[in-house]
Amino acid sequence: MATIYDIAKKAGVSVATVSRVLNGVDHPVKEETRQKIIDAAKELGYRPNKIAKSLAHRRTYTVALLIPALPIIFIPRLRR
């Protein structure tokens, strides 16, 4: 799996620039550089790591559902 480090190396830019482009941060980046990064990401098959992103942002967007133990209902067996 490709990382932003791989994309930065292939595009010849810094990791910070790759991060800004892929995260859509409003930061001045030349259109040529932006396109190089996007092309490198597609070529390498980059997919963001959701677990890493949730750790960095300290937010998982996960909802937990707790259900109390349900009583066991005994169904009598039918006699043959």
Stockholm file with secondary structure:
# STOCKHOLM 1.0

chainA/1-80         MATIYDIAKKAGVSVATVSRVLNGVDHPVKEETRQKIIDAAKELGYRPNKIAKSLAHRRTYTVALLIPALPIIFIPRLRR
#=GR chainA/1-80 SS CCCHHHHHHHHTSCHHHHHHHHHTCCCCCCHHHHHHHHHHHHHHTCCCCHHHHHHHHTCCCCCCCCCCCCCCCCCCCCCC
#=GC SS_cons        CCCHHHHHHHHTSCHHHHHHHHHTCCCCCCHHHHHHHHHHHHHHTCCCCHHHHHHHHTCCCCCCCCCCCCCCCCCCCCCC
//
